[in-house]
Amino acid sequence: MKGLVIVEYLKFLEAEYDYSLVDKVIESSNLPDGGAFTTVGSYHYSQMFNLVSNTSRITERTIDDLFFEFGKFIFQAFVMGHSHFFSSANSSFDVFRSLDSYIHPEVRKLYPDAELPKFTVEKEEGNEMIFVYESARKMSSLASGLIDACMIHYDEDGRVDKHNIDNDGEIVRFRIRKN
């Protein structure tokens, strides 16, 4: 996992709560190097799950809720860092359609070792899109938050349904219907 994601998660915690919570979460997570992360570093994804699990325990929020809210938060960092892409897209569907064909290949140019989820559009018809998320890290709630924030970014209203295709959340189908 790229350090950018973990660093943004810690920023999210500070924005949602305060720095003392960030300290508690890092201290309770027993991380290698004491939790010192850089945005360009690569870390085992278990460190992210350790941070989120400890946040959940301390705040009594569910892991899914934390990932969802973090997805909404980190979307803004993506918009700021890649404004050219978001300004050239006309809708959330443009963004979702280009995840595997444009966005992820561009990310791999910057970070060749990045392990990215796979998004496959199954159907797009009018105001409805169905796509499948696949990731061994099972972070579909983070993807849900990103989807929600993307729709808000393009001033779109609608409904997002999420359905696990397998029992463990590695493969998830999203159905998005815009109003």
Secondary structure, 3 states (H helix, E strand, C coil): CEHHHHHHHHHHHHHHCCHHHHHHHHHHHCCHHHHCCCCCCECCHHHHHHHHHHHHHHHCCCHHHHHHHHHHHHHHHHHHHCHHHHHHCCCHHHHHHCHHHHHHHHHHHHCCCCCCCEEEEEEEECCEEEEEEECCCCCHHHHHHHHHHHHHHCCCCEEEEEEECCCCCCEEEEEEEEC
